[in-house]
Amino acid sequence: MSYNIIQITLQARGFLAFLYYLSVELKATQTIKEFLVSLFLLFPLSVEAISVLDTDGKSLHPNHLYYVLPREGSDGGGLTLWALGSKKDELGCSLLTVVQEGSEVDFGLQVIFLPVPDDAKFVNTSTNLNIQFIIEIICLKSTIWQVNNTSEPQYLIFEGRKRELGSYFKLEEYSGGDYEFIHYLTNRDVWLFLDGRKRWLGLDDDPFPVVFKNATLN
């Protein structure tokens, strides 16, 4: 892809991202937001996609159960959810966010990856996807990851909808079989923020290198 085409693509994506956030603020209908998503996906950056591999060297599959773990030699365990502060909604539910377990032997919750298109056979790098925790909690209408745009740092929360622009992430190879999460809309890395004893996941300009462990017994 030439430099000029890349610049046009970036400008188009930036404008559509602005329109999407404006539609959210103005409480636009779901149809309008889905239309903006479809337009946004017409302007992908041309990067070669390769299969993401688990810790056994096997390709990740959509709707398959995995644990997200820090890369070898890093502190902490897998990922789970935790209440952000003491604020509750009208149903008495707290805002739940993605955090890292403190113990290396705690693998946390299982996740599935939902890449585009729906009939994708593998989870590839540089590809739009939703990430969903597999857990049932009465306070959660959705367990799909999304970014909280009202907080700073922008923590990962669970209000996402499948195929909604703000809940798209992508995986990129970091180094030596490690991967990083990138929020597709903002193109920012997912990083760990230390707050007391908790390690919260949110958007930053540095990556949180991870690996994926097959959570299904073969």
Secondary structure per residue as TSV (DSSP state, phi and psi in degrees):
chain	resnum	aa	ss	phi	psi
A	1	M	-	360.0	128.8
A	2	S	-	-70.7	163.2
A	3	Y	H	-60.1	-43.5
A	4	N	H	-63.2	-41.0
A	5	I	H	-66.0	-39.7
A	6	I	H	-60.7	-43.2
A	7	Q	H	-62.6	-43.3
A	8	I	H	-63.1	-41.9
A	9	T	H	-61.4	-45.9
A	10	L	H	-62.4	-41.9
A	11	Q	H	-64.3	-43.0
A	12	A	H	-63.6	-43.9
A	13	R	H	-63.5	-40.4
A	14	G	H	-63.6	-41.5
A	15	F	H	-66.7	-42.5
A	16	L	H	-67.1	-35.4
A	17	A	H	-62.6	-41.3
A	18	F	H	-61.7	-44.1
A	19	L	H	-62.6	-37.5
A	20	Y	H	-65.6	-48.6
A	21	Y	H	-62.8	-35.2
A	22	L	H	-63.9	-40.2
A	23	S	H	-64.8	-34.3
A	24	V	H	-66.9	-46.1
A	25	E	H	-63.3	-35.5
A	26	L	T	-89.0	5.6
A	27	K	T	55.7	50.6
A	28	A	-	-67.5	161.4
A	29	T	-	-67.9	158.3
A	30	Q	H	-61.2	-33.0
A	31	T	H	-62.4	-43.2
A	32	I	H	-64.3	-43.0
A	33	K	H	-65.0	-39.2
A	34	E	H	-66.5	-34.4
A	35	F	H	-65.3	-41.3
A	36	L	H	-65.1	-37.5
A	37	V	H	-60.7	-45.6
A	38	S	H	-63.1	-37.2
A	39	L	H	-67.0	-42.2
A	40	F	H	-59.4	-39.8
A	41	L	T	-74.8	-6.6
A	42	L	T	-78.0	-10.5
A	43	F	S	-120.6	60.1
A	44	P	-	-75.5	153.3
A	45	L	-	-81.1	135.4
A	46	S	-	-79.1	94.9
A	47	V	-	-129.4	135.9
A	48	E	-	-65.5	125.8
A	49	A	-	-93.8	135.8
A	50	I	-	-128.2	158.1
A	51	S	B	-65.8	136.1
A	52	V	-	-79.8	136.0
A	53	L	B	-109.4	147.0
A	54	D	-	-86.8	-174.1
A	55	T	T	-69.9	-11.8
A	56	D	T	-95.5	2.6
A	57	G	S	81.1	15.2
A	58	K	-	-102.7	148.7
A	59	S	B	-65.1	140.3
A	60	L	-	-73.1	140.9
A	61	H	-	-114.3	143.8
A	62	P	T	-60.2	146.3
A	63	N	T	62.7	17.0
A	64	H	-	-100.5	147.2
A	65	L	-	-83.7	131.3
A	66	Y	E	-139.3	156.2
A	67	Y	E	-102.2	137.7
A	68	V	E	-97.6	115.6
A	69	L	E	-122.5	152.5
A	70	P	E	-67.1	154.5
A	71	R	-	-63.6	158.9
A	72	E	T	-56.0	133.1
A	73	G	T	93.9	-6.1
A	74	S	-	-93.3	158.6
A	75	D	S	-80.3	158.9
A	76	G	S	85.7	173.6
A	77	G	-	-111.2	-143.8
A	78	G	-	-81.0	-165.0
A	79	L	E	-107.7	144.7
A	80	T	E	-146.4	-167.2
A	81	L	E	-120.9	156.4
A	82	W	E	-154.4	149.3
A	83	A	E	-72.7	132.8
A	84	L	E	-93.1	102.7
A	85	G	E	72.8	-168.5
A	86	S	E	-105.0	-1.0
A	87	K	E	-68.9	135.2
A	88	K	E	-125.9	155.9
A	89	D	-	-87.9	-171.0
A	90	E	T	-65.8	-18.0
A	91	L	T	-94.6	3.0
A	92	G	S	81.2	17.8
A	93	C	-	-99.6	140.7
A	94	S	E	-85.4	158.5
A	95	L	E	-76.3	117.6
A	96	L	E	-97.3	138.8
A	97	T	E	-126.6	169.0
A	98	V	E	-88.2	127.9
A	99	V	E	-133.0	165.7
A	100	Q	E	-99.2	137.1
A	101	E	-	-64.2	146.3
A	102	G	S	-77.9	-27.6
A	103	S	S	-96.5	138.0
A	104	E	T	-67.5	-20.5
A	105	V	T	-90.7	-2.8
A	106	D	-	-99.3	110.1
A	107	F	-	-79.6	-9.4
A	108	G	B	76.8	-153.8
A	109	L	-	-90.2	153.7
A	110	Q	E	-81.7	147.3
A	111	V	E	-124.9	158.8
A	112	I	E	-123.9	153.6
A	113	F	E	-110.8	135.0
A	114	L	E	-121.9	84.0
A	115	P	E	-78.9	164.8
A	116	V	S	-97.2	133.7
A	117	P	S	-81.9	175.3
A	118	D	T	-61.9	-27.0
A	119	D	T	-95.6	16.1
A	120	A	-	-60.2	137.8
A	121	K	S	-89.0	-23.7
A	122	F	S	-134.7	161.7
A	123	V	-	-93.9	116.9
A	124	N	B	-110.0	160.5
A	125	T	T	-70.9	162.3
A	126	S	T	56.9	29.5
A	127	T	-	-126.3	137.1
A	128	N	-	-62.7	136.1
A	129	L	E	-156.0	155.6
A	130	N	E	-99.7	150.9
A	131	I	E	-121.7	130.3
A	132	Q	E	-133.7	128.2
A	133	F	E	-73.8	142.7
A	134	I	-	-99.9	93.5
A	135	I	-	-162.2	148.7
A	136	E	-	-112.4	119.5
A	137	I	-	-133.2	130.7
A	138	I	T	-60.2	-28.8
A	139	C	T	-80.6	-11.6
A	140	L	-	-103.2	120.0
A	141	K	S	-79.5	-22.8
A	142	S	-	-146.7	145.9
A	143	T	-	-114.3	21.5
A	144	I	B	-84.4	133.5
A	145	W	-	-65.0	142.4
A	146	Q	E	-149.7	164.8
A	147	V	E	-98.5	133.8
A	148	N	-	-82.7	106.7
A	149	N	T	-80.2	-5.0
A	150	T	T	-97.9	-2.4
A	151	S	S	-114.6	158.9
A	152	E	S	-137.5	112.4
A	153	P	S	-65.0	164.9
A	154	Q	-	-83.8	95.0
A	155	Y	B	-75.0	160.1
A	156	L	E	-86.8	128.2
A	157	I	E	-127.1	-170.3
A	158	F	S	-128.0	68.7
A	159	E	-	-128.7	14.2
A	160	G	-	-76.7	155.8
A	161	R	-	-115.4	147.3
A	162	K	T	-61.1	134.2
A	163	R	T	66.0	26.1
A	164	E	-	-98.7	138.0
A	165	L	G	-55.9	-43.5
A	166	G	G	-69.3	-12.5
A	167	S	G	-107.1	14.7
A	168	Y	-	-87.8	135.7
A	169	F	E	-127.3	171.6
A	170	K	E	-143.2	158.4
A	171	L	E	-108.8	137.5
A	172	E	E	-129.3	145.9
A	173	E	E	-69.2	133.0
A	174	Y	-	-97.4	-65.6
A	175	S	S	-170.0	139.9
A	176	G	T	54.0	39.6
A	177	G	T	88.5	4.4
A	178	D	-	-94.2	156.7
A	179	Y	E	-133.0	162.5
A	180	E	E	-128.9	146.6
A	181	F	E	-88.7	136.0
A	182	I	E	-128.1	130.8
A	183	H	E	-72.9	120.5
A	184	Y	T	-63.4	-41.2
A	185	L	T	-70.4	-41.9
A	186	T	T	-95.5	-14.9
A	187	N	T	60.7	33.1
A	188	R	E	-107.2	152.4
A	189	D	E	-75.4	155.1
A	190	V	E	-92.4	128.1
A	191	W	E	-134.3	167.4
A	192	L	E	-97.6	131.2
A	193	F	E	-113.3	123.1
A	194	L	E	-86.4	125.8
A	195	D	E	-141.8	99.8
A	196	G	T	69.1	-125.7
A	197	R	T	-95.2	-1.8
A	198	K	E	-103.3	150.3
A	199	R	E	-116.8	102.2
A	200	W	E	-89.6	144.4
A	201	L	E	-95.4	133.6
A	202	G	E	-159.0	-176.0
A	203	L	E	-88.5	138.8
A	204	D	E	-155.3	-174.9
A	205	D	S	-101.0	7.5
A	206	D	S	-120.9	145.4
A	207	P	-	-84.6	158.9
A	208	F	-	-112.8	95.4
A	209	P	-	-66.1	132.7
A	210	V	E	-135.5	166.2
A	211	V	E	-130.5	167.8
A	212	F	E	-125.0	123.2
A	213	K	E	-105.9	129.1
A	214	N	E	-60.5	124.0
A	215	A	-	-98.4	2.9
A	216	T	S	-103.0	131.4
A	217	L	-	-71.3	128.7
A	218	N	-	-89.1	360.0
